[in-house]
Amino acid sequence: MRAIRVFFFVVLAVVLVLVAAANREFVTISLLPEALAPFAGGQWSLTMPAFVALFLAMVFGVLVGLVWEWLRESGLRAESGRRAQHLADLEREVGHLRQTHAAPRDEVLAILDDAARKPANPAALPAQGTTLPAPR
């Protein structure tokens, strides 16, 4: 994947250098029509090489596209945030339900559950800290 990326950037650099070399003549870019320029005051035109104007137009187009997509996806980001909050609420509720349902419902059932977990004869267990097997 890295080789493809490097290849792409090398091809892009060669194309940009060729475009710059082919468009070195100067052009004048007017930002306002000549009839409106005296009312706005100042000089509203720039003189630059043609490739600079072309590259600036491409950068401007990319920036406009980025802003446009960011604004277009704002609804999707908001919906994603709402769904993430809803998911966190549901996970919290499931955790609470697990704790609630795992607890004994009745004192008698709790005693029976506790008795079922303990062995009937505690002496039948090996002493703590020994490696001896339990007596038969």
Solvent accessible surface area in square Angstrom, and as a share of the most:
residue,aa,sasa,rsa
1,M,175,0.78
2,R,186,0.68
3,A,80,0.62
4,I,120,0.61
5,R,137,0.50
6,V,78,0.45
7,F,138,0.58
8,F,118,0.49
9,F,113,0.47
10,V,83,0.48
11,V,66,0.38
12,L,72,0.36
13,A,53,0.41
14,V,81,0.46
15,V,72,0.42
16,L,61,0.30
17,V,100,0.57
18,L,115,0.57
19,V,41,0.24
20,A,20,0.16
21,A,55,0.43
22,A,76,0.59
23,N,45,0.23
24,R,167,0.61
25,E,103,0.46
26,F,141,0.59
27,V,50,0.29
28,T,84,0.49
29,I,67,0.34
30,S,69,0.44
31,L,105,0.52
32,L,52,0.26
33,P,82,0.51
34,E,155,0.69
35,A,76,0.59
36,L,95,0.47
37,A,24,0.19
38,P,102,0.64
39,F,174,0.73
40,A,52,0.40
41,G,39,0.37
42,G,72,0.69
43,Q,156,0.69
44,W,99,0.35
45,S,28,0.18
46,L,94,0.47
47,T,91,0.53
48,M,25,0.11
49,P,30,0.19
50,A,19,0.15
51,F,50,0.21
52,V,49,0.28
53,A,21,0.16
54,L,79,0.40
55,F,50,0.21
56,L,99,0.49
57,A,62,0.48
58,M,91,0.40
59,V,85,0.49
60,F,138,0.57
61,G,41,0.40
62,V,94,0.54
63,L,98,0.49
64,V,73,0.42
65,G,34,0.32
66,L,111,0.55
67,V,86,0.49
68,W,169,0.59
69,E,68,0.30
70,W,152,0.53
71,L,103,0.51
72,R,140,0.51
73,E,63,0.28
74,S,51,0.33
75,G,47,0.45
76,L,117,0.58
77,R,101,0.37
78,A,48,0.37
79,E,60,0.27
80,S,68,0.44
81,G,43,0.41
82,R,145,0.53
83,R,165,0.60
84,A,59,0.46
85,Q,104,0.46
86,H,110,0.49
87,L,101,0.50
88,A,41,0.32
89,D,55,0.28
90,L,78,0.39
91,E,107,0.48
92,R,153,0.56
93,E,94,0.42
94,V,68,0.39
95,G,31,0.30
96,H,118,0.52
97,L,79,0.40
98,R,172,0.63
99,Q,134,0.59
100,T,73,0.42
101,H,117,0.52
102,A,87,0.68
103,A,50,0.39
104,P,84,0.53
105,R,204,0.74
106,D,71,0.37
107,E,143,0.64
108,V,92,0.53
109,L,88,0.44
110,A,31,0.24
111,I,117,0.60
112,L,107,0.53
113,D,69,0.36
114,D,70,0.36
115,A,64,0.49
116,A,88,0.68
117,R,186,0.68
118,K,132,0.56
119,P,72,0.45
120,A,114,0.88
121,N,86,0.44
122,P,100,0.63
123,A,83,0.65
124,A,40,0.31
125,L,98,0.49
126,P,53,0.34
127,A,70,0.54
128,Q,174,0.77
129,G,87,0.84
130,T,63,0.37
131,T,139,0.81
132,L,124,0.61
133,P,115,0.72
134,A,49,0.38
135,P,92,0.58
136,R,282,1.03
